[in-house]
Amino acid sequence: MNERSLKIELHDLISENSKITYFTSLHLIICILTGLIFGLSLALGKPLIAFAALIGLLAISLVLKQPELGILFIVLIDASIIFEEAIPVIPLGIGSFHGTDIILFGMLFLIPINLAINPSFKIVKTPMNLAVIVFYLAVLLSAMNGLFFTKVHYKIIMRLMRIFSYYLMFFVITHFINTKQKITFIIKGLFMISVIVTLAMMLQAVLGSNVQIMPGRIETARTFETEYEATRILPPGQTLIQVMLITAFCLSITLDKNFFKSKYFYLIFIIGIANLLTFNRSTWVTQIMSIGLFTLLIPEQYKKKVIAWAVITLMIAGLFMAVIIPAGGQPAKTIIAVSDRFTSLFTGEKIQESATLKWRRLENYAAIKKIKKDWFLGIGLGNAFTWKKKAVSYMHNFYLWIILNMGIVGFIAFAWYYLLFLFRGFKYWKKIKDDYLRAVYISFTLSGLGLIPGAMVNPQFREWYSIIIITIMVGINESILYYNSNKEYNKNNG
């Protein structure tokens, strides 16, 4: 055995011993916590608390050993079809933590722990690191402004800080999800959750708006002044299905030669149904834009596949409508409602003068007037302003919201973070050697680009469920770049 081989074996042995020590310590801490909770619950005469705590600690132990499970668990709980009220809450006096918050901060805490005890663990350096930190510091600055100067209630600020903290999940992804096996596991998990969301939305569509089985907006579908016998469904999983539809399309075109043998081809139709049931015109427009841009970017041989896909899809959709609509019933009513909603995009002046857009223009006008007075640091995170004797805190235009609440400082910090993500996406996507990872990489970049115009009417960058998906896109793209460029890492980890 030569000296180099001996050094490699010694390094691997030290690294393995460090991991064993780390997980032994982790298990010891969990055992101590389990004993304390079990004893306290018995003393209080509430054994059910002990049972719930034991399950929770077991789940946390598993997640800390495999962070990829923690990420998918957060998506399943916070960004799919589960009511927020069903998530366990830990009161802290000055606010509260949701169960998934504990998982997030636990996974973040793994980074310094690994640095301290695992010699082979290194900080993943990427230009996105500083951008994420600066943006989060801008959020903290706005929170301090709201708390101490504009007197926003601390519970409002605590809730928003919790939500924006999910942007920090970026560091969990780049440090622990950086092999092809783990990246693929995440993507498969996201597709699985998307299918779950779709099935639940289909069931909700059958039950109608009178029986609500999932959180979010469940309402009667409308287009202009016309009301339909169909249900509009906007669950927390709406951003997930928006993104994964584009991912399925990119994978279908890039990987598989035969559409009908491709699982992604069928996923397009399955997840596509969920996207239609949102009746969200801004989502449809951004998805069409993203797919159109993808068609322009890809090589010539793939463009022929896109044309073939479009023809097949139109034929299947036409056949489906020809069978369903004459049969009548709820499916036919839903198809008619979706068709009318989609064609309303091409009504020009009529859609511009719709009540929805009129209200949002007034909302924007009121915000701009307030921004002129507090443009540098804003009015403070979570603050409201009075307009026509009404308190306004929610805004559909994210860009006006962030300038209003966080000032031009917060807007610049966000713009740096997000535009850097898009710039790196379009700059490096052709350099990704692996076909699967390259398709995922460009799909997330295109999905991210599509969110920019949509944010003028749908503030996804500040919504809890959307932040989780956005952070996964940004983090996975950086992990793909890391995997692609680090040859030694690829060699050792496969």
ZIPEVEN-V821271 format. One record per residue. RES is the residue in three letters. PSI is psi in degrees with one decimal (* if undefined). D_FIRST is the distance of its C-alpha to the first C-alpha in whole Angstrom. Layout:
res->RES psi->PSI d_first->D_FIRST
res->RES psi->PSI d_first->D_FIRST
This chain:
res->MET psi->124.8 d_first->0
res->ASN psi->173.4 d_first->4
res->GLU psi->-38.9 d_first->7
res->ARG psi->-44.7 d_first->8
res->SER psi->-38.6 d_first->6
res->LEU psi->-42.1 d_first->7
res->LYS psi->-41.1 d_first->10
res->ILE psi->-44.6 d_first->11
res->GLU psi->-40.5 d_first->10
res->LEU psi->-41.9 d_first->12
res->HIS psi->-44.1 d_first->15
res->ASP psi->-38.4 d_first->15
res->LEU psi->-44.4 d_first->16
res->ILE psi->-43.5 d_first->18
res->SER psi->-43.0 d_first->20
res->GLU psi->-41.6 d_first->21
res->ASN psi->-37.4 d_first->22
res->SER psi->-41.8 d_first->24
res->LYS psi->-40.8 d_first->26
res->ILE psi->-45.4 d_first->26
res->THR psi->-42.0 d_first->28
res->TYR psi->-48.5 d_first->30
res->PHE psi->-28.9 d_first->31
res->THR psi->-43.7 d_first->32
res->SER psi->-41.1 d_first->34
res->LEU psi->-45.2 d_first->36
res->HIS psi->-37.0 d_first->37
res->LEU psi->-44.1 d_first->38
res->ILE psi->-43.6 d_first->40
res->ILE psi->-38.4 d_first->41
res->CYS psi->-42.7 d_first->42
res->ILE psi->-44.9 d_first->44
res->LEU psi->-40.6 d_first->46
res->THR psi->-45.9 d_first->47
res->GLY psi->-42.7 d_first->48
res->LEU psi->-46.4 d_first->51
res->ILE psi->-41.3 d_first->52
res->PHE psi->-45.8 d_first->53
res->GLY psi->-42.3 d_first->54
res->LEU psi->-42.1 d_first->56
res->SER psi->-37.4 d_first->57
res->LEU psi->-37.8 d_first->59
res->ALA psi->-34.2 d_first->61
res->LEU psi->-5.7 d_first->62
res->GLY psi->30.3 d_first->63
res->LYS psi->75.9 d_first->61
res->PRO psi->-24.0 d_first->58
res->LEU psi->-32.4 d_first->58
res->ILE psi->-41.2 d_first->56
res->ALA psi->-42.5 d_first->54
res->PHE psi->-45.7 d_first->53
res->ALA psi->-39.7 d_first->53
res->ALA psi->-39.6 d_first->51
res->LEU psi->-43.1 d_first->48
res->ILE psi->-43.4 d_first->48
res->GLY psi->-43.5 d_first->47
res->LEU psi->-35.3 d_first->45
res->LEU psi->-42.3 d_first->43
res->ALA psi->-42.8 d_first->43
res->ILE psi->-40.6 d_first->42
res->SER psi->-43.4 d_first->39
res->LEU psi->-41.3 d_first->38
res->VAL psi->-40.6 d_first->39
res->LEU psi->-26.7 d_first->37
res->LYS psi->-32.5 d_first->34
res->GLN psi->86.8 d_first->34
res->PRO psi->-26.4 d_first->36
res->GLU psi->-32.8 d_first->37
res->LEU psi->-36.7 d_first->39
res->GLY psi->-40.6 d_first->41
res->ILE psi->-46.6 d_first->42
res->LEU psi->-34.1 d_first->43
res->PHE psi->-40.6 d_first->45
res->ILE psi->-42.8 d_first->47
res->VAL psi->-46.5 d_first->48
res->LEU psi->-41.4 d_first->49
res->ILE psi->-43.1 d_first->51
res->ASP psi->-19.9 d_first->52
res->ALA psi->38.3 d_first->52
res->SER psi->-98.4 d_first->54
res->ILE psi->16.7 d_first->57
res->ILE psi->134.3 d_first->57
res->PHE psi->137.2 d_first->59
res->GLU psi->-32.1 d_first->58
res->GLU psi->-21.2 d_first->61
res->ALA psi->-10.5 d_first->58
res->ILE psi->128.5 d_first->55
res->PRO psi->138.0 d_first->55
res->VAL psi->134.8 d_first->56
res->ILE psi->107.9 d_first->55
res->PRO psi->141.3 d_first->58
res->LEU psi->5.3 d_first->58
res->GLY psi->-54.7 d_first->61
res->ILE psi->7.1 d_first->61
res->GLY psi->-149.6 d_first->60
res->SER psi->159.6 d_first->57
res->PHE psi->136.4 d_first->54
res->HIS psi->160.7 d_first->53
res->GLY psi->-39.2 d_first->51
res->THR psi->-23.0 d_first->48
res->ASP psi->-40.1 d_first->49
res->ILE psi->-41.5 d_first->47
res->ILE psi->-44.3 d_first->44
res->LEU psi->-51.8 d_first->44
res->PHE psi->-29.9 d_first->44
res->GLY psi->-43.0 d_first->41
res->MET psi->-37.2 d_first->39
res->LEU psi->-37.4 d_first->40
res->PHE psi->-22.3 d_first->39
res->LEU psi->-25.9 d_first->35
res->ILE psi->-55.2 d_first->34
res->PRO psi->-31.4 d_first->35
res->ILE psi->-45.9 d_first->34
res->ASN psi->-38.0 d_first->30
res->LEU psi->-35.4 d_first->30
res->ALA psi->-34.2 d_first->31
res->ILE psi->-9.2 d_first->28
res->ASN psi->103.2 d_first->26
res->PRO psi->-27.8 d_first->23
res->SER psi->-9.5 d_first->22
res->PHE psi->128.8 d_first->26
res->LYS psi->152.0 d_first->28
res->ILE psi->129.3 d_first->31
res->VAL psi->112.7 d_first->32
res->LYS psi->125.3 d_first->34
res->THR psi->148.6 d_first->37
res->PRO psi->-21.1 d_first->40
res->MET psi->-23.2 d_first->42
res->ASN psi->-53.7 d_first->41
res->LEU psi->-38.1 d_first->43
res->ALA psi->-42.6 d_first->46
res->VAL psi->-44.8 d_first->46
res->ILE psi->-45.1 d_first->46
res->VAL psi->-42.3 d_first->49
res->PHE psi->-42.1 d_first->51
res->TYR psi->-35.5 d_first->50
res->LEU psi->-35.1 d_first->51
res->ALA psi->-37.3 d_first->54
res->VAL psi->-43.6 d_first->55
res->LEU psi->-42.6 d_first->55
res->LEU psi->-43.1 d_first->57
res->SER psi->-36.8 d_first->60
res->ALA psi->-43.4 d_first->59
res->MET psi->-39.9 d_first->60
res->ASN psi->-44.6 d_first->63
res->GLY psi->-38.5 d_first->64
res->LEU psi->-45.2 d_first->64
res->PHE psi->-25.9 d_first->66
res->PHE psi->-38.1 d_first->68
res->THR psi->3.6 d_first->69
res->LYS psi->42.9 d_first->69
res->VAL psi->142.7 d_first->67
res->HIS psi->134.6 d_first->67
res->TYR psi->-28.4 d_first->64
res->LYS psi->-34.3 d_first->63
res->ILE psi->-44.3 d_first->63
res->ILE psi->-42.1 d_first->61
res->MET psi->-41.5 d_first->58
res->ARG psi->-45.3 d_first->58
res->LEU psi->-37.0 d_first->58
res->MET psi->-40.0 d_first->55
res->ARG psi->-45.9 d_first->53
res->ILE psi->-48.1 d_first->54
res->PHE psi->-19.3 d_first->52
res->SER psi->-18.7 d_first->49
res->TYR psi->-12.8 d_first->48
res->TYR psi->-25.2 d_first->47
res->LEU psi->-11.7 d_first->44
res->MET psi->-16.6 d_first->43
res->PHE psi->-43.3 d_first->41
res->PHE psi->-31.9 d_first->39
res->VAL psi->-44.4 d_first->38
res->ILE psi->-48.0 d_first->37
res->THR psi->-27.2 d_first->35
res->HIS psi->-24.5 d_first->33
res->PHE psi->-16.6 d_first->32
res->ILE psi->69.4 d_first->33
res->ASN psi->29.5 d_first->31
res->THR psi->158.0 d_first->29
res->LYS psi->-38.2 d_first->31
res->GLN psi->-45.4 d_first->31
res->LYS psi->-38.0 d_first->33
res->ILE psi->-44.9 d_first->35
res->THR psi->-39.0 d_first->36
res->PHE psi->-42.9 d_first->37
res->ILE psi->-46.4 d_first->39
res->ILE psi->-44.1 d_first->41
res->LYS psi->-40.7 d_first->42
res->GLY psi->-40.0 d_first->43
res->LEU psi->-39.0 d_first->45
res->PHE psi->-41.4 d_first->47
res->MET psi->-44.4 d_first->47
res->ILE psi->-35.8 d_first->49
res->SER psi->-40.2 d_first->51
res->VAL psi->-40.4 d_first->52
res->ILE psi->-45.0 d_first->53
res->VAL psi->-43.8 d_first->55
res->THR psi->-47.3 d_first->57
res->LEU psi->-40.8 d_first->58
res->ALA psi->-38.7 d_first->59
res->MET psi->-37.7 d_first->61
res->MET psi->-41.3 d_first->63
res->LEU psi->-41.1 d_first->64
res->GLN psi->-38.1 d_first->65
res->ALA psi->-36.4 d_first->67
res->VAL psi->-41.8 d_first->69
res->LEU psi->-26.9 d_first->70
res->GLY psi->179.5 d_first->71
res->SER psi->-10.9 d_first->71
res->ASN psi->-23.6 d_first->74
res->VAL psi->109.8 d_first->71
res->GLN psi->118.1 d_first->67
res->ILE psi->-1.8 d_first->64
res->MET psi->158.6 d_first->62
res->PRO psi->173.4 d_first->62
res->GLY psi->-168.2 d_first->63
res->ARG psi->114.5 d_first->66
res->ILE psi->108.2 d_first->68
res->GLU psi->167.4 d_first->71
res->THR psi->134.2 d_first->74
res->ALA psi->137.2 d_first->73
res->ARG psi->149.3 d_first->75
res->THR psi->115.8 d_first->75
res->PHE psi->-123.3 d_first->78
res->GLU psi->1.3 d_first->81
res->THR psi->131.3 d_first->80
res->GLU psi->137.8 d_first->79
res->TYR psi->160.1 d_first->77
res->GLU psi->59.7 d_first->76
res->ALA psi->161.2 d_first->73
res->THR psi->128.4 d_first->70
res->ARG psi->130.2 d_first->68
res->ILE psi->120.4 d_first->65
res->LEU psi->80.5 d_first->63
res->PRO psi->173.5 d_first->60
res->PRO psi->-21.6 d_first->57
res->GLY psi->8.2 d_first->55
res->GLN psi->-38.0 d_first->57
res->THR psi->-36.1 d_first->54
res->LEU psi->-49.5 d_first->51
res->ILE psi->-29.7 d_first->53
res->GLN psi->-44.5 d_first->54
res->VAL psi->-44.3 d_first->51
res->MET psi->-22.1 d_first->49
res->LEU psi->-44.0 d_first->52
res->ILE psi->-39.4 d_first->51
res->THR psi->-43.4 d_first->47
res->ALA psi->-39.8 d_first->48
res->PHE psi->-47.9 d_first->50
res->CYS psi->-40.7 d_first->47
res->LEU psi->-38.8 d_first->45
res->SER psi->-43.6 d_first->48
res->ILE psi->-38.6 d_first->48
res->THR psi->-38.9 d_first->45
res->LEU psi->-46.8 d_first->43
res->ASP psi->137.1 d_first->45
res->LYS psi->-37.8 d_first->47
res->ASN psi->116.9 d_first->50
res->PHE psi->-46.0 d_first->52
res->PHE psi->-11.8 d_first->53
res->LYS psi->1.2 d_first->49
res->SER psi->124.4 d_first->48
res->LYS psi->-27.9 d_first->48
res->TYR psi->-30.8 d_first->48
res->PHE psi->-42.6 d_first->51
res->TYR psi->-32.0 d_first->53
res->LEU psi->-33.3 d_first->51
res->ILE psi->-45.0 d_first->53
res->PHE psi->-40.3 d_first->57
res->ILE psi->-53.1 d_first->56
res->ILE psi->-27.7 d_first->55
res->GLY psi->-36.3 d_first->58
res->ILE psi->-44.1 d_first->60
res->ALA psi->-42.0 d_first->59
res->ASN psi->-36.8 d_first->60
res->LEU psi->-37.1 d_first->63
res->LEU psi->-11.4 d_first->64
res->THR psi->-20.8 d_first->63
res->PHE psi->30.4 d_first->66
res->ASN psi->103.1 d_first->65
res->ARG psi->-36.8 d_first->66
res->SER psi->-36.4 d_first->63
res->THR psi->-46.0 d_first->60
res->TRP psi->-42.9 d_first->62
res->VAL psi->-45.6 d_first->62
res->THR psi->-33.3 d_first->59
res->GLN psi->-41.1 d_first->57
res->ILE psi->-42.1 d_first->59
res->MET psi->-43.9 d_first->58
res->SER psi->-44.7 d_first->55
res->ILE psi->-37.8 d_first->55
res->GLY psi->-43.0 d_first->57
res->LEU psi->-38.3 d_first->54
res->PHE psi->-40.5 d_first->51
res->THR psi->-37.1 d_first->53
res->LEU psi->-31.1 d_first->54
res->LEU psi->-31.9 d_first->50
res->ILE psi->159.6 d_first->49
res->PRO psi->165.2 d_first->49
res->GLU psi->-39.8 d_first->52
res->GLN psi->-28.9 d_first->50
res->TYR psi->-28.3 d_first->50
res->LYS psi->-34.5 d_first->53
res->LYS psi->-35.2 d_first->55
res->LYS psi->-36.8 d_first->53
res->VAL psi->-42.9 d_first->55
res->ILE psi->-45.0 d_first->58
res->ALA psi->-41.6 d_first->57
res->TRP psi->-43.6 d_first->56
res->ALA psi->-43.0 d_first->60
res->VAL psi->-47.9 d_first->62
res->ILE psi->-42.8 d_first->60
res->THR psi->-44.3 d_first->61
res->LEU psi->-38.2 d_first->64
res->MET psi->-45.2 d_first->65
res->ILE psi->-42.9 d_first->64
res->ALA psi->-42.6 d_first->65
res->GLY psi->-43.7 d_first->68
res->LEU psi->-41.9 d_first->68
res->PHE psi->-45.9 d_first->68
res->MET psi->-37.2 d_first->70
res->ALA psi->-29.5 d_first->73
res->VAL psi->-43.4 d_first->72
res->ILE psi->-46.3 d_first->72
res->ILE psi->-47.5 d_first->75
res->PRO psi->-26.6 d_first->78
res->ALA psi->-19.9 d_first->76
res->GLY psi->-167.1 d_first->77
res->GLY psi->-175.7 d_first->76
res->GLN psi->-42.5 d_first->73
res->PRO psi->-41.7 d_first->71
res->ALA psi->-41.7 d_first->73
res->LYS psi->-37.6 d_first->74
res->THR psi->-41.9 d_first->71
res->ILE psi->-43.1 d_first->70
res->ILE psi->-42.7 d_first->74
res->ALA psi->-41.9 d_first->73
res->VAL psi->-43.0 d_first->70
res->SER psi->-45.7 d_first->71
res->ASP psi->-38.6 d_first->74
res->ARG psi->-42.6 d_first->71
res->PHE psi->-45.0 d_first->69
res->THR psi->-19.8 d_first->72
res->SER psi->-17.9 d_first->74
res->LEU psi->-22.1 d_first->71
res->PHE psi->20.8 d_first->73
res->THR psi->-0.3 d_first->76
res->GLY psi->-114.1 d_first->76
res->GLU psi->-32.4 d_first->79
res->LYS psi->-43.2 d_first->79
res->ILE psi->-31.7 d_first->76
res->GLN psi->-31.5 d_first->76
res->GLU psi->10.9 d_first->79
res->SER psi->156.0 d_first->78
res->ALA psi->-36.4 d_first->78
res->THR psi->-50.5 d_first->75
res->LEU psi->-31.5 d_first->74
res->LYS psi->-45.2 d_first->77
res->TRP psi->-40.4 d_first->76
res->ARG psi->-31.5 d_first->73
res->ARG psi->-40.2 d_first->74
res->LEU psi->-39.6 d_first->77
res->GLU psi->-43.3 d_first->73
res->ASN psi->-40.6 d_first->72
res->TYR psi->-44.0 d_first->75
res->ALA psi->-40.1 d_first->75
res->ALA psi->-41.8 d_first->72
res->ILE psi->-39.2 d_first->72
res->LYS psi->-40.7 d_first->75
res->LYS psi->-36.8 d_first->73
res->ILE psi->-36.9 d_first->70
res->LYS psi->-25.4 d_first->73
res->LYS psi->-31.4 d_first->73
res->ASP psi->62.9 d_first->70
res->TRP psi->-22.8 d_first->68
res->PHE psi->-57.3 d_first->65
res->LEU psi->-7.0 d_first->64
res->GLY psi->-174.4 d_first->65
res->ILE psi->2.3 d_first->67
res->GLY psi->142.7 d_first->64
res->LEU psi->127.6 d_first->62
res->GLY psi->3.1 d_first->64
res->ASN psi->157.7 d_first->67
res->ALA psi->157.3 d_first->70
res->PHE psi->154.3 d_first->73
res->THR psi->130.7 d_first->77
res->TRP psi->121.1 d_first->78
res->LYS psi->45.6 d_first->82
res->LYS psi->17.6 d_first->82
res->LYS psi->141.9 d_first->79
res->ALA psi->122.8 d_first->75
res->VAL psi->119.6 d_first->73
res->SER psi->-32.8 d_first->69
res->TYR psi->134.2 d_first->67
res->MET psi->141.0 d_first->67
res->HIS psi->-27.1 d_first->66
res->ASN psi->106.5 d_first->65
res->PHE psi->-38.1 d_first->62
res->TYR psi->-39.9 d_first->62
res->LEU psi->-35.2 d_first->65
res->TRP psi->-45.3 d_first->64
res->ILE psi->-36.3 d_first->61
res->ILE psi->-39.2 d_first->63
res->LEU psi->-44.5 d_first->66
res->ASN psi->-37.4 d_first->64
res->MET psi->-1.6 d_first->61
res->GLY psi->-178.2 d_first->63
res->ILE psi->-25.2 d_first->62
res->VAL psi->-49.0 d_first->59
res->GLY psi->-38.3 d_first->58
res->PHE psi->-43.3 d_first->58
res->ILE psi->-41.1 d_first->56
res->ALA psi->-44.0 d_first->53
res->PHE psi->-44.4 d_first->53
res->ALA psi->-40.6 d_first->54
res->TRP psi->-48.9 d_first->51
res->TYR psi->-50.9 d_first->49
res->TYR psi->-40.1 d_first->50
res->LEU psi->-31.0 d_first->51
res->LEU psi->-41.0 d_first->47
res->PHE psi->-46.3 d_first->46
res->LEU psi->-41.7 d_first->48
res->PHE psi->-46.7 d_first->47
res->ARG psi->-34.3 d_first->43
res->GLY psi->-49.3 d_first->44
res->PHE psi->-26.0 d_first->46
res->LYS psi->-38.5 d_first->44
res->TYR psi->-4.4 d_first->41
res->TRP psi->-34.4 d_first->41
res->LYS psi->-16.5 d_first->41
res->LYS psi->-6.6 d_first->38
res->ILE psi->119.2 d_first->36
res->LYS psi->-36.3 d_first->34
res->ASP psi->127.9 d_first->34
res->ASP psi->-44.7 d_first->38
res->TYR psi->-50.1 d_first->38
res->LEU psi->-34.8 d_first->37
res->ARG psi->-39.7 d_first->39
res->ALA psi->-42.6 d_first->42
res->VAL psi->-43.5 d_first->42
res->TYR psi->-49.6 d_first->41
res->ILE psi->-31.2 d_first->45
res->SER psi->-40.6 d_first->47
res->PHE psi->-36.5 d_first->46
res->THR psi->-45.4 d_first->47
res->LEU psi->-39.6 d_first->50
res->SER psi->-41.7 d_first->51
res->GLY psi->-41.2 d_first->51
res->LEU psi->-39.5 d_first->53
res->GLY psi->-24.8 d_first->55
res->LEU psi->-20.3 d_first->56
res->ILE psi->-55.0 d_first->57
res->PRO psi->-33.4 d_first->61
res->GLY psi->-29.2 d_first->61
res->ALA psi->-8.5 d_first->60
res->MET psi->-20.0 d_first->64
res->VAL psi->-8.6 d_first->65
res->ASN psi->105.4 d_first->63
res->PRO psi->61.4 d_first->61
res->GLN psi->-27.5 d_first->57
res->PHE psi->-9.8 d_first->55
res->ARG psi->1.6 d_first->57
res->GLU psi->135.6 d_first->57
res->TRP psi->-53.0 d_first->55
res->TYR psi->-31.2 d_first->54
res->SER psi->-38.4 d_first->53
res->ILE psi->-40.0 d_first->51
res->ILE psi->-46.5 d_first->49
res->ILE psi->-41.1 d_first->48
res->ILE psi->-44.5 d_first->48
res->THR psi->-38.8 d_first->46
res->ILE psi->-42.7 d_first->43
res->MET psi->-48.4 d_first->44
res->VAL psi->-45.7 d_first->43
res->GLY psi->-44.6 d_first->40
res->ILE psi->-39.8 d_first->39
res->ASN psi->-41.6 d_first->40
res->GLU psi->-35.9 d_first->38
res->SER psi->-38.2 d_first->35
res->ILE psi->-42.8 d_first->35
res->LEU psi->-43.3 d_first->35
res->TYR psi->-46.3 d_first->32
res->TYR psi->-40.7 d_first->30
res->ASN psi->-35.3 d_first->31
res->SER psi->-25.4 d_first->30
res->ASN psi->88.9 d_first->27
res->LYS psi->-39.1 d_first->24
res->GLU psi->-37.6 d_first->21
res->TYR psi->-42.8 d_first->23
res->ASN psi->-41.2 d_first->24
res->LYS psi->-40.6 d_first->21
res->ASN psi->-31.0 d_first->19
res->ASN psi->-19.7 d_first->23
res->GLY psi->* d_first->24
